[in-house]
């Protein structure tokens, strides 16, 4: 664990944590305030995003640039679910492959926010940015871990 404060490492950790925190707040707002029930795939994506808020928050507090070991697998799995969700949403994959047989649909007008941005695309973007930040942290600070 890296306990030395590295300004650029801390800044990257802060950006990753804020990104995961804002994403979590947005989906909670959409679900709880706007009343849009999440589909099954949205729940899976939340299962990977919500722990990132805690993991990255703690890493940010202690300037642990080695957090990529724990956060990157979470972000990667969330990205895969988000990619699958986007393939369904944009009808690249067959209708028969949808896991959302009961409950809210993966592909409807209610799956948009910010004047038409699809929630699955927003999720994929956030997971992509998190992965990029974590890979940069890994590459820049891997030598500090040894």
URWO-V316827 format. One record per backbone hydrogen bond with DSSP energy under -0.5 kcal/mol. CO is the residue of the C=O (numbers start at 1). NH is the residue of the N-H. If there is no record, write none. Layout:
co->[CO;CO]
nh->[NH;NH]
//
This chain:
co->[1;4;5;6;7;8;9;10;11;12;13;14;15;16;17;18;19;20;21;22;23;24;25;26;27;28;28;29;29;30;35;39;40;41;42;43;44;45;45;46;48;49;49;50;50;51;52;53;54;55;56;57;58;59;59;60;63;64;65;66;67;67;68;70;71;72;73;74;75;76;77;78;79;80;81;82;83;84;85;86;87;87;88;94;95;99;108;109;111;113;116;117;118;119;120;121;122;123;124;125;126;127;128;129;130;131;132;133;134;135;136;137;138;141;141;142;143]
nh->[3;6;7;10;11;12;13;14;15;16;17;18;19;20;21;22;23;24;25;26;27;28;29;30;31;32;33;33;34;36;37;43;44;45;46;47;48;48;49;50;52;52;53;53;54;55;56;57;58;59;60;61;62;63;64;63;65;67;68;69;70;71;72;74;75;76;77;78;79;80;81;82;83;84;85;86;87;88;89;90;92;93;91;97;98;101;111;112;119;117;118;113;122;123;124;125;126;127;128;129;130;131;132;133;134;135;136;137;138;139;140;141;142;144;145;145;146]
//
